Structures are given as structure tokens and as C-alpha cells.
Amino acid sequence: MTETMIEYPIVLSLEEIDRLPTTPLHAVGEGVSHRVLWEQEGAVGGILRLRGGARIDPHSHEHAAHDTFVIDGSCTTFGRKLGAGGYEHVPAGVDHELVAAPEGCTLLYVYRREP
């Protein structure tokens, strides 16, 4: 993560987001990738994509909380199915997993380290 503060607005069209580099996240699961929208001092916001049936196995972030908002498709988390418009907040240290439905899913996420 970068140590600089963002001091300007970031405004991106769908086309601009689609041109951002896509990074596979093999460490968390096959068929999982993301695009970083912004980063600053222990926080990052991005687009997370899981292809159909992909999963992020149970894990926790000891010193970081995160929020996810389902943009497209659907997934299961904490035993609940979330479709477009669904939201989850995961406090630091809480085990969680994510399983994409057969059609896959796209999520907006914000990950931030807690003091």
C-alpha cells in the first residue's frame, strides 16, 4: 500500500475501470481477480471479480476490516446469498469466505487497516 494521501477526486467511467490492470488473486482462490481503484495509507478500494463457482476460502484479516457491495451476479457469504445491491461488512479478525454463484459475481470492496 502506498503511504501518500489522496488529495484529489478520483472519477472513473466504466470504460476507464475496464482498462485498469487486472490482477489474478491465486493466493485466495482460482478464478478470482481484482482491479485497484485507489490506495492510500493502509486502505484500498477496488473491483473484485469471481468467475462462476469460484471461491475465496475461509480466512481472516487480523488487523483489517472490509466492506463489499455486490454490483453484479450473486455470491454466498456467512451462509446467505447476496445478489446485486447486497452488502457485507467484515470486522478485523473475523473468519469469512465467499462463493460465487454459477453466473459469477462482481463486487466493489474497501479494505482498511484498523489501528
Phi and psi in radians as a Rosetta constraint file:
Dihedral C 1 N 2 CA 2 C 2 CIRCULARHARMONIC -1.408 0.35
Dihedral N 2 CA 2 C 2 N 3 CIRCULARHARMONIC 2.693 0.35
Dihedral C 2 N 3 CA 3 C 3 CIRCULARHARMONIC -1.737 0.35
Dihedral N 3 CA 3 C 3 N 4 CIRCULARHARMONIC 0.120 0.35
Dihedral C 3 N 4 CA 4 C 4 CIRCULARHARMONIC -1.676 0.35
Dihedral N 4 CA 4 C 4 N 5 CIRCULARHARMONIC 2.628 0.35
Dihedral C 4 N 5 CA 5 C 5 CIRCULARHARMONIC -1.504 0.35
Dihedral N 5 CA 5 C 5 N 6 CIRCULARHARMONIC 2.516 0.35
Dihedral C 5 N 6 CA 6 C 6 CIRCULARHARMONIC -1.415 0.35
Dihedral N 6 CA 6 C 6 N 7 CIRCULARHARMONIC 2.128 0.35
Dihedral C 6 N 7 CA 7 C 7 CIRCULARHARMONIC -2.036 0.35
Dihedral N 7 CA 7 C 7 N 8 CIRCULARHARMONIC 0.358 0.35
Dihedral C 7 N 8 CA 8 C 8 CIRCULARHARMONIC -2.593 0.35
Dihedral N 8 CA 8 C 8 N 9 CIRCULARHARMONIC 2.699 0.35
Dihedral C 8 N 9 CA 9 C 9 CIRCULARHARMONIC -1.189 0.35
Dihedral N 9 CA 9 C 9 N 10 CIRCULARHARMONIC 2.591 0.35
Dihedral C 9 N 10 CA 10 C 10 CIRCULARHARMONIC -2.036 0.35
Dihedral N 10 CA 10 C 10 N 11 CIRCULARHARMONIC 2.076 0.35
Dihedral C 10 N 11 CA 11 C 11 CIRCULARHARMONIC -2.239 0.35
Dihedral N 11 CA 11 C 11 N 12 CIRCULARHARMONIC 2.061 0.35
Dihedral C 11 N 12 CA 12 C 12 CIRCULARHARMONIC -2.219 0.35
Dihedral N 12 CA 12 C 12 N 13 CIRCULARHARMONIC 2.316 0.35
Dihedral C 12 N 13 CA 13 C 13 CIRCULARHARMONIC -1.390 0.35
Dihedral N 13 CA 13 C 13 N 14 CIRCULARHARMONIC 2.911 0.35
Dihedral C 13 N 14 CA 14 C 14 CIRCULARHARMONIC -0.997 0.35
Dihedral N 14 CA 14 C 14 N 15 CIRCULARHARMONIC -0.707 0.35
Dihedral C 14 N 15 CA 15 C 15 CIRCULARHARMONIC -1.106 0.35
Dihedral N 15 CA 15 C 15 N 16 CIRCULARHARMONIC -0.700 0.35
Dihedral C 15 N 16 CA 16 C 16 CIRCULARHARMONIC -1.180 0.35
Dihedral N 16 CA 16 C 16 N 17 CIRCULARHARMONIC -0.698 0.35
Dihedral C 16 N 17 CA 17 C 17 CIRCULARHARMONIC -1.105 0.35
Dihedral N 17 CA 17 C 17 N 18 CIRCULARHARMONIC -0.740 0.35
Dihedral C 17 N 18 CA 18 C 18 CIRCULARHARMONIC -1.109 0.35
Dihedral N 18 CA 18 C 18 N 19 CIRCULARHARMONIC -0.380 0.35
Dihedral C 18 N 19 CA 19 C 19 CIRCULARHARMONIC -1.551 0.35
Dihedral N 19 CA 19 C 19 N 20 CIRCULARHARMONIC -0.169 0.35
Dihedral C 19 N 20 CA 20 C 20 CIRCULARHARMONIC -1.159 0.35
Dihedral N 20 CA 20 C 20 N 21 CIRCULARHARMONIC 2.623 0.35
Dihedral C 20 N 21 CA 21 C 21 CIRCULARHARMONIC -1.047 0.35
Dihedral N 21 CA 21 C 21 N 22 CIRCULARHARMONIC 2.401 0.35
Dihedral C 21 N 22 CA 22 C 22 CIRCULARHARMONIC -1.766 0.35
Dihedral N 22 CA 22 C 22 N 23 CIRCULARHARMONIC 2.236 0.35
Dihedral C 22 N 23 CA 23 C 23 CIRCULARHARMONIC -1.985 0.35
Dihedral N 23 CA 23 C 23 N 24 CIRCULARHARMONIC 2.072 0.35
Dihedral C 23 N 24 CA 24 C 24 CIRCULARHARMONIC -1.138 0.35
Dihedral N 24 CA 24 C 24 N 25 CIRCULARHARMONIC 2.488 0.35
Dihedral C 24 N 25 CA 25 C 25 CIRCULARHARMONIC -1.956 0.35
Dihedral N 25 CA 25 C 25 N 26 CIRCULARHARMONIC 1.112 0.35
Dihedral C 25 N 26 CA 26 C 26 CIRCULARHARMONIC -1.017 0.35
Dihedral N 26 CA 26 C 26 N 27 CIRCULARHARMONIC -0.510 0.35
Dihedral C 26 N 27 CA 27 C 27 CIRCULARHARMONIC -1.132 0.35
Dihedral N 27 CA 27 C 27 N 28 CIRCULARHARMONIC -0.479 0.35
Dihedral C 27 N 28 CA 28 C 28 CIRCULARHARMONIC -1.768 0.35
Dihedral N 28 CA 28 C 28 N 29 CIRCULARHARMONIC -0.321 0.35
Dihedral C 28 N 29 CA 29 C 29 CIRCULARHARMONIC 2.841 0.35
Dihedral N 29 CA 29 C 29 N 30 CIRCULARHARMONIC 2.577 0.35
Dihedral C 29 N 30 CA 30 C 30 CIRCULARHARMONIC -1.242 0.35
Dihedral N 30 CA 30 C 30 N 31 CIRCULARHARMONIC 2.477 0.35
Dihedral C 30 N 31 CA 31 C 31 CIRCULARHARMONIC 1.415 0.35
Dihedral N 31 CA 31 C 31 N 32 CIRCULARHARMONIC 0.267 0.35
Dihedral C 31 N 32 CA 32 C 32 CIRCULARHARMONIC -2.030 0.35
Dihedral N 32 CA 32 C 32 N 33 CIRCULARHARMONIC 2.294 0.35
Dihedral C 32 N 33 CA 33 C 33 CIRCULARHARMONIC -2.549 0.35
Dihedral N 33 CA 33 C 33 N 34 CIRCULARHARMONIC 2.908 0.35
Dihedral C 33 N 34 CA 34 C 34 CIRCULARHARMONIC -2.594 0.35
Dihedral N 34 CA 34 C 34 N 35 CIRCULARHARMONIC 2.838 0.35
Dihedral C 34 N 35 CA 35 C 35 CIRCULARHARMONIC -2.197 0.35
Dihedral N 35 CA 35 C 35 N 36 CIRCULARHARMONIC 2.218 0.35
Dihedral C 35 N 36 CA 36 C 36 CIRCULARHARMONIC -1.448 0.35
Dihedral N 36 CA 36 C 36 N 37 CIRCULARHARMONIC 2.219 0.35
Dihedral C 36 N 37 CA 37 C 37 CIRCULARHARMONIC -1.602 0.35
Dihedral N 37 CA 37 C 37 N 38 CIRCULARHARMONIC -0.637 0.35
Dihedral C 37 N 38 CA 38 C 38 CIRCULARHARMONIC -2.825 0.35
Dihedral N 38 CA 38 C 38 N 39 CIRCULARHARMONIC 2.741 0.35
Dihedral C 38 N 39 CA 39 C 39 CIRCULARHARMONIC -2.513 0.35
Dihedral N 39 CA 39 C 39 N 40 CIRCULARHARMONIC 2.525 0.35
Dihedral C 39 N 40 CA 40 C 40 CIRCULARHARMONIC -2.884 0.35
Dihedral N 40 CA 40 C 40 N 41 CIRCULARHARMONIC 2.464 0.35
Dihedral C 40 N 41 CA 41 C 41 CIRCULARHARMONIC 0.341 0.35
Dihedral N 41 CA 41 C 41 N 42 CIRCULARHARMONIC 1.251 0.35
Dihedral C 41 N 42 CA 42 C 42 CIRCULARHARMONIC 1.364 0.35
Dihedral N 42 CA 42 C 42 N 43 CIRCULARHARMONIC 0.240 0.35
Dihedral C 42 N 43 CA 43 C 43 CIRCULARHARMONIC -2.349 0.35
Dihedral N 43 CA 43 C 43 N 44 CIRCULARHARMONIC 2.629 0.35
Dihedral C 43 N 44 CA 44 C 44 CIRCULARHARMONIC -2.606 0.35
Dihedral N 44 CA 44 C 44 N 45 CIRCULARHARMONIC 2.512 0.35
Dihedral C 44 N 45 CA 45 C 45 CIRCULARHARMONIC -2.158 0.35
Dihedral N 45 CA 45 C 45 N 46 CIRCULARHARMONIC 2.461 0.35
Dihedral C 45 N 46 CA 46 C 46 CIRCULARHARMONIC -2.888 0.35
Dihedral N 46 CA 46 C 46 N 47 CIRCULARHARMONIC -3.092 0.35
Dihedral C 46 N 47 CA 47 C 47 CIRCULARHARMONIC -1.911 0.35
Dihedral N 47 CA 47 C 47 N 48 CIRCULARHARMONIC 2.159 0.35
Dihedral C 47 N 48 CA 48 C 48 CIRCULARHARMONIC -1.897 0.35
Dihedral N 48 CA 48 C 48 N 49 CIRCULARHARMONIC 2.255 0.35
Dihedral C 48 N 49 CA 49 C 49 CIRCULARHARMONIC -2.125 0.35
Dihedral N 49 CA 49 C 49 N 50 CIRCULARHARMONIC 2.339 0.35
Dihedral C 49 N 50 CA 50 C 50 CIRCULARHARMONIC -2.127 0.35
Dihedral N 50 CA 50 C 50 N 51 CIRCULARHARMONIC 2.168 0.35
Dihedral C 50 N 51 CA 51 C 51 CIRCULARHARMONIC -1.229 0.35
Dihedral N 51 CA 51 C 51 N 52 CIRCULARHARMONIC 2.900 0.35
Dihedral C 51 N 52 CA 52 C 52 CIRCULARHARMONIC -0.874 0.35
Dihedral N 52 CA 52 C 52 N 53 CIRCULARHARMONIC 2.205 0.35
Dihedral C 52 N 53 CA 53 C 53 CIRCULARHARMONIC 1.393 0.35
Dihedral N 53 CA 53 C 53 N 54 CIRCULARHARMONIC -0.100 0.35
Dihedral C 53 N 54 CA 54 C 54 CIRCULARHARMONIC -1.168 0.35
Dihedral N 54 CA 54 C 54 N 55 CIRCULARHARMONIC 2.720 0.35
Dihedral C 54 N 55 CA 55 C 55 CIRCULARHARMONIC -2.478 0.35
Dihedral N 55 CA 55 C 55 N 56 CIRCULARHARMONIC 2.593 0.35
Dihedral C 55 N 56 CA 56 C 56 CIRCULARHARMONIC -1.864 0.35
Dihedral N 56 CA 56 C 56 N 57 CIRCULARHARMONIC 1.980 0.35
Dihedral C 56 N 57 CA 57 C 57 CIRCULARHARMONIC -1.124 0.35
Dihedral N 57 CA 57 C 57 N 58 CIRCULARHARMONIC 2.815 0.35
Dihedral C 57 N 58 CA 58 C 58 CIRCULARHARMONIC -0.946 0.35
Dihedral N 58 CA 58 C 58 N 59 CIRCULARHARMONIC 2.326 0.35
Dihedral C 58 N 59 CA 59 C 59 CIRCULARHARMONIC -2.839 0.35
Dihedral N 59 CA 59 C 59 N 60 CIRCULARHARMONIC 2.994 0.35
Dihedral C 59 N 60 CA 60 C 60 CIRCULARHARMONIC -2.456 0.35
Dihedral N 60 CA 60 C 60 N 61 CIRCULARHARMONIC 2.812 0.35
Dihedral C 60 N 61 CA 61 C 61 CIRCULARHARMONIC -2.001 0.35
Dihedral N 61 CA 61 C 61 N 62 CIRCULARHARMONIC 1.850 0.35
Dihedral C 61 N 62 CA 62 C 62 CIRCULARHARMONIC -0.992 0.35
Dihedral N 62 CA 62 C 62 N 63 CIRCULARHARMONIC -0.668 0.35
Dihedral C 62 N 63 CA 63 C 63 CIRCULARHARMONIC -2.116 0.35
Dihedral N 63 CA 63 C 63 N 64 CIRCULARHARMONIC 0.407 0.35
Dihedral C 63 N 64 CA 64 C 64 CIRCULARHARMONIC -2.505 0.35
Dihedral N 64 CA 64 C 64 N 65 CIRCULARHARMONIC 2.440 0.35
Dihedral C 64 N 65 CA 65 C 65 CIRCULARHARMONIC -1.813 0.35
Dihedral N 65 CA 65 C 65 N 66 CIRCULARHARMONIC 2.779 0.35
Dihedral C 65 N 66 CA 66 C 66 CIRCULARHARMONIC -2.585 0.35
Dihedral N 66 CA 66 C 66 N 67 CIRCULARHARMONIC 2.740 0.35
Dihedral C 66 N 67 CA 67 C 67 CIRCULARHARMONIC -2.158 0.35
Dihedral N 67 CA 67 C 67 N 68 CIRCULARHARMONIC 2.449 0.35
Dihedral C 67 N 68 CA 68 C 68 CIRCULARHARMONIC -2.316 0.35
Dihedral N 68 CA 68 C 68 N 69 CIRCULARHARMONIC 2.520 0.35
Dihedral C 68 N 69 CA 69 C 69 CIRCULARHARMONIC -2.260 0.35
Dihedral N 69 CA 69 C 69 N 70 CIRCULARHARMONIC 2.162 0.35
Dihedral C 69 N 70 CA 70 C 70 CIRCULARHARMONIC -1.338 0.35
Dihedral N 70 CA 70 C 70 N 71 CIRCULARHARMONIC 2.113 0.35
Dihedral C 70 N 71 CA 71 C 71 CIRCULARHARMONIC -1.574 0.35
Dihedral N 71 CA 71 C 71 N 72 CIRCULARHARMONIC -0.744 0.35
Dihedral C 71 N 72 CA 72 C 72 CIRCULARHARMONIC -2.627 0.35
Dihedral N 72 CA 72 C 72 N 73 CIRCULARHARMONIC 2.611 0.35
Dihedral C 72 N 73 CA 73 C 73 CIRCULARHARMONIC 1.325 0.35
Dihedral N 73 CA 73 C 73 N 74 CIRCULARHARMONIC -2.716 0.35
Dihedral C 73 N 74 CA 74 C 74 CIRCULARHARMONIC -2.703 0.35
Dihedral N 74 CA 74 C 74 N 75 CIRCULARHARMONIC 2.836 0.35
Dihedral C 74 N 75 CA 75 C 75 CIRCULARHARMONIC -2.654 0.35
Dihedral N 75 CA 75 C 75 N 76 CIRCULARHARMONIC 2.960 0.35
Dihedral C 75 N 76 CA 76 C 76 CIRCULARHARMONIC -2.050 0.35
Dihedral N 76 CA 76 C 76 N 77 CIRCULARHARMONIC 2.314 0.35
Dihedral C 76 N 77 CA 77 C 77 CIRCULARHARMONIC -2.556 0.35
Dihedral N 77 CA 77 C 77 N 78 CIRCULARHARMONIC 2.446 0.35
Dihedral C 77 N 78 CA 78 C 78 CIRCULARHARMONIC 0.879 0.35
Dihedral N 78 CA 78 C 78 N 79 CIRCULARHARMONIC 0.632 0.35
Dihedral C 78 N 79 CA 79 C 79 CIRCULARHARMONIC 1.308 0.35
Dihedral N 79 CA 79 C 79 N 80 CIRCULARHARMONIC 0.145 0.35
Dihedral C 79 N 80 CA 80 C 80 CIRCULARHARMONIC -2.105 0.35
Dihedral N 80 CA 80 C 80 N 81 CIRCULARHARMONIC 2.458 0.35
Dihedral C 80 N 81 CA 81 C 81 CIRCULARHARMONIC -1.499 0.35
Dihedral N 81 CA 81 C 81 N 82 CIRCULARHARMONIC 2.274 0.35
Dihedral C 81 N 82 CA 82 C 82 CIRCULARHARMONIC -2.076 0.35
Dihedral N 82 CA 82 C 82 N 83 CIRCULARHARMONIC 2.239 0.35
Dihedral C 82 N 83 CA 83 C 83 CIRCULARHARMONIC -1.826 0.35
Dihedral N 83 CA 83 C 83 N 84 CIRCULARHARMONIC -3.020 0.35
Dihedral C 83 N 84 CA 84 C 84 CIRCULARHARMONIC -0.888 0.35
Dihedral N 84 CA 84 C 84 N 85 CIRCULARHARMONIC 2.286 0.35
Dihedral C 84 N 85 CA 85 C 85 CIRCULARHARMONIC 1.646 0.35
Dihedral N 85 CA 85 C 85 N 86 CIRCULARHARMONIC -0.181 0.35
Dihedral C 85 N 86 CA 86 C 86 CIRCULARHARMONIC -1.321 0.35
Dihedral N 86 CA 86 C 86 N 87 CIRCULARHARMONIC 2.732 0.35
Dihedral C 86 N 87 CA 87 C 87 CIRCULARHARMONIC -2.459 0.35
Dihedral N 87 CA 87 C 87 N 88 CIRCULARHARMONIC 2.569 0.35
Dihedral C 87 N 88 CA 88 C 88 CIRCULARHARMONIC -2.438 0.35
Dihedral N 88 CA 88 C 88 N 89 CIRCULARHARMONIC 2.558 0.35
Dihedral C 88 N 89 CA 89 C 89 CIRCULARHARMONIC -2.107 0.35
Dihedral N 89 CA 89 C 89 N 90 CIRCULARHARMONIC 2.260 0.35
Dihedral C 89 N 90 CA 90 C 90 CIRCULARHARMONIC -2.095 0.35
Dihedral N 90 CA 90 C 90 N 91 CIRCULARHARMONIC 1.950 0.35
Dihedral C 90 N 91 CA 91 C 91 CIRCULARHARMONIC -1.173 0.35
Dihedral N 91 CA 91 C 91 N 92 CIRCULARHARMONIC 2.770 0.35
Dihedral C 91 N 92 CA 92 C 92 CIRCULARHARMONIC -0.956 0.35
Dihedral N 92 CA 92 C 92 N 93 CIRCULARHARMONIC 2.453 0.35
Dihedral C 92 N 93 CA 93 C 93 CIRCULARHARMONIC 1.432 0.35
Dihedral N 93 CA 93 C 93 N 94 CIRCULARHARMONIC -0.009 0.35
Dihedral C 93 N 94 CA 94 C 94 CIRCULARHARMONIC -1.660 0.35
Dihedral N 94 CA 94 C 94 N 95 CIRCULARHARMONIC 2.183 0.35
Dihedral C 94 N 95 CA 95 C 95 CIRCULARHARMONIC -1.127 0.35
Dihedral N 95 CA 95 C 95 N 96 CIRCULARHARMONIC 2.412 0.35
Dihedral C 95 N 96 CA 96 C 96 CIRCULARHARMONIC -2.693 0.35
Dihedral N 96 CA 96 C 96 N 97 CIRCULARHARMONIC 2.790 0.35
Dihedral C 96 N 97 CA 97 C 97 CIRCULARHARMONIC -2.536 0.35
Dihedral N 97 CA 97 C 97 N 98 CIRCULARHARMONIC 2.936 0.35
Dihedral C 97 N 98 CA 98 C 98 CIRCULARHARMONIC -2.524 0.35
Dihedral N 98 CA 98 C 98 N 99 CIRCULARHARMONIC 2.273 0.35
Dihedral C 98 N 99 CA 99 C 99 CIRCULARHARMONIC -2.214 0.35
Dihedral N 99 CA 99 C 99 N 100 CIRCULARHARMONIC 2.137 0.35
Dihedral C 99 N 100 CA 100 C 100 CIRCULARHARMONIC -1.336 0.35
Dihedral N 100 CA 100 C 100 N 101 CIRCULARHARMONIC 2.527 0.35
Dihedral C 100 N 101 CA 101 C 101 CIRCULARHARMONIC -1.214 0.35
Dihedral N 101 CA 101 C 101 N 102 CIRCULARHARMONIC 2.979 0.35
Dihedral C 101 N 102 CA 102 C 102 CIRCULARHARMONIC -0.962 0.35
Dihedral N 102 CA 102 C 102 N 103 CIRCULARHARMONIC -0.517 0.35
Dihedral C 102 N 103 CA 103 C 103 CIRCULARHARMONIC -1.456 0.35
Dihedral N 103 CA 103 C 103 N 104 CIRCULARHARMONIC -0.085 0.35
Dihedral C 103 N 104 CA 104 C 104 CIRCULARHARMONIC 1.438 0.35
Dihedral N 104 CA 104 C 104 N 105 CIRCULARHARMONIC -3.097 0.35
Dihedral C 104 N 105 CA 105 C 105 CIRCULARHARMONIC -2.748 0.35
Dihedral N 105 CA 105 C 105 N 106 CIRCULARHARMONIC 2.735 0.35
Dihedral C 105 N 106 CA 106 C 106 CIRCULARHARMONIC -2.218 0.35
Dihedral N 106 CA 106 C 106 N 107 CIRCULARHARMONIC 2.285 0.35
Dihedral C 106 N 107 CA 107 C 107 CIRCULARHARMONIC -2.252 0.35
Dihedral N 107 CA 107 C 107 N 108 CIRCULARHARMONIC 2.576 0.35
Dihedral C 107 N 108 CA 108 C 108 CIRCULARHARMONIC -1.649 0.35
Dihedral N 108 CA 108 C 108 N 109 CIRCULARHARMONIC 2.292 0.35
Dihedral C 108 N 109 CA 109 C 109 CIRCULARHARMONIC -2.256 0.35
Dihedral N 109 CA 109 C 109 N 110 CIRCULARHARMONIC 2.658 0.35
Dihedral C 109 N 110 CA 110 C 110 CIRCULARHARMONIC -2.292 0.35
Dihedral N 110 CA 110 C 110 N 111 CIRCULARHARMONIC 2.176 0.35
Dihedral C 110 N 111 CA 111 C 111 CIRCULARHARMONIC -2.097 0.35
Dihedral N 111 CA 111 C 111 N 112 CIRCULARHARMONIC 2.208 0.35
Dihedral C 111 N 112 CA 112 C 112 CIRCULARHARMONIC -2.470 0.35
Dihedral N 112 CA 112 C 112 N 113 CIRCULARHARMONIC 2.363 0.35
Dihedral C 112 N 113 CA 113 C 113 CIRCULARHARMONIC -1.252 0.35
Dihedral N 113 CA 113 C 113 N 114 CIRCULARHARMONIC 2.468 0.35
Dihedral C 113 N 114 CA 114 C 114 CIRCULARHARMONIC -1.819 0.35
Dihedral N 114 CA 114 C 114 N 115 CIRCULARHARMONIC 2.587 0.35
